[in-house]
Amino acid sequence: MNQDDVLTIDATRHSVGDDLDAYAWAWEDEGLTLPINAADYYAAAIEANGNLTLAHRQDGRLILFAPDHAFEHVQPLAGCPPFSLLTIDGVPDLLAWIERCASAWQEGNTGLGRQ
């Protein structure tokens, strides 16, 4: 993982809406509309390439905004095209994501998608 900010105040201040607006064409090209309200999410992590790990402000539900990725074990969020908003298999929320990352780090595995 090539993260610039993880679980920092700066990450939470990142404008998720601006990023999603910049990629609105991905949904429009597929005849879809963005299925989430960007204001309901904050960035828990920001990758160097601009991918975002997003957590829901109320329930901690986790999704990725990853237009530039090679992750394994991810699926497009319902109503989303590939390489947009994704879920991580077996990682439903922020706590599970933190545990998965800590486990990968402990095992020396830097690939989030690997199990």
C-alpha positions, 0 to 999 in steps of 0.5 A, spaced: 500 500 500 502 506 498 498 511 502 499 518 503 495 519 509 492 514 514 487 515 519 489 522 520 485 529 521 488 531 514 485 525 511 478 526 514 478 533 511 479 531 504 473 533 499 470 526 497 465 530 493 470 533 489 473 527 487 467 523 486 464 529 482 471 529 477 469 522 476 461 523 474 463 521 467 464 514 469 457 513 472 454 517 466 457 513 461 454 507 464 447 510 464 448 510 472 447 515 478 452 515 484 449 511 489 452 514 495 451 521 498 459 523 498 457 528 505 456 521 508 463 519 508 470 521 510 477 519 507 480 514 512 486 513 507 489 517 501 493 513 496 499 516 493 495 515 486 489 518 489 485 512 491 481 513 497 478 508 503 472 511 505 468 510 511 461 512 513 460 517 518 454 513 522 456 506 521 463 505 519 461 502 512 467 501 508 468 503 501 474 504 496 474 509 491 479 506 486 479 508 479 486 506 479 487 500 482 490 492 481 486 490 488 484 483 488 478 481 492 474 487 491 467 488 487 464 494 484 459 497 489 452 496 487 450 501 482 457 502 480 461 501 474 468 497 475 474 502 477 469 506 481 466 505 488 468 498 490 467 494 496 473 489 499 471 482 500 470 480 507 471 487 510 465 491 511 467 496 515 472 501 518 474 496 524 475 490 519 479 494 515 484 496 520 484 489 523 486 487 516 491 492 514 494 490 521 494 483 520 497 484 513 503 489 516 504 484 521 505 478 516 509 483 512 504 483 506 503 490 503 497 488 498 491 489 501 487 485 497 491 479 498 488 474 504 
